[in-house]
Amino acid sequence: MRTYWPQVTQGTLKPQRSSMKKKLLDLSEKIDAFTVEVFDVIIDIADALDVPFFVVGARARDWILELGYGIRIIRRTEDVDLGVR
């Protein structure tokens, strides 16, 4: 199956005016309780080992789009990827 990408023009590269220019999103009250509990455990373990981490991948993107900006996600992924230093 071929995938066709829209042609990139000078106009598409210009910054667009939108609400997505915020620097920080507060998703703390929007993520489900079970996921928050899991992250609490991960944070405790990572802190005890002095290992910084962050959430990456498609699930992080979905949270930002869905919970931060209200954009409905059609193909959702449920796994959570972590970046670890």
Beta strands, then each sheet from edge to edge (+ up, - down):
strand 1: 53-56
strand 2: 81-84
sheet 1: 1+ 2-
end
